[in-house]
Amino acid sequence: MTCICPAGQTISSRGTRNNLQGQPTAYFEGRLLQCRHCPKKHQCMKTPSAADHRKGAGRQVSFPLNGKRAPSEYRNDK
């Protein structure tokens, strides 16, 4: 399982586990340095400043694995 960020970088899998609603969910997180220097972090991250310090985090993404929808592809048609 992989996830590709808007800048085309692979985001690391953090495994799968049940979310708060009990649904199996896949979790992904970008590497801190990957997001820190990314020109798209202000468009991609809710809190871009989180990537600017040592104890911060990269982009975090989760997808429910309920089998009701196919995986999607990020598209930026702008």
N, C-alpha and C positions, 0 to 999 in steps of 0.2 A: 504494500500500500504506500502510495506516494502522494504528495500534494505539491503543486507548483504555485509559487507566489506570483503576483502581478508583474514582477521584474524578471520572471522566468527562472528563478532559482528554486531548487528542490528544498522543501521544508521537511525537517526530520519528524518521523513518526514517534509519538510518545505512547503508542499502544492503544488498546481499546479497553473500555470499561463501561459500566452502566452509568448514565447520567443521573441527575436528581429525580427524573421521572421514571427511572428504571429501564430506559431504552439503551441498547448497546450503541456506543458512540466511539468513533475514531478521533483521536487527538493528535495534533501536529504543532510543532513550534519551530520557528526560524532561529538560526544561530544568532546570538547577540551581535557579533561583529558583522555578520551578513546584513542585518537590518540597520545597524548603526550608520553605515556608510552608503546605504541605498538611497538613490535620488527619489524614489517613490514612497518612502516611509511616511510622509505627511499625507499621502492619499490612501495608504494601505492600513496604517495602524490607528487605532482609536486614541492611543496616547504615545505619539512618536518620541517624546522625551524619555520614555522608558528604556529606549535603546542607547541612551547617551551616557549611562553610568554603569559601573561594574556590577551592581546588584540588580540591574534591570533585566528585561526579557525581550526577546524578539517577537515577531508576529505570532499569535496563537490562533489556531483554527480548529474547529470541531465539526464533525458531520455525523448525524444519526445514521446508524446502519439498520434501518428498518426494512430494507428490501423493497420499498414502495417507489423508489425513484432511482434512476441510473446515475452514476457519477457525472458531474458536470465539469465543464471546462471554463476557466475564467477567460472572458473576452473583453477587451477594452477597445471598443469601436470609435472612441473619441479621437 
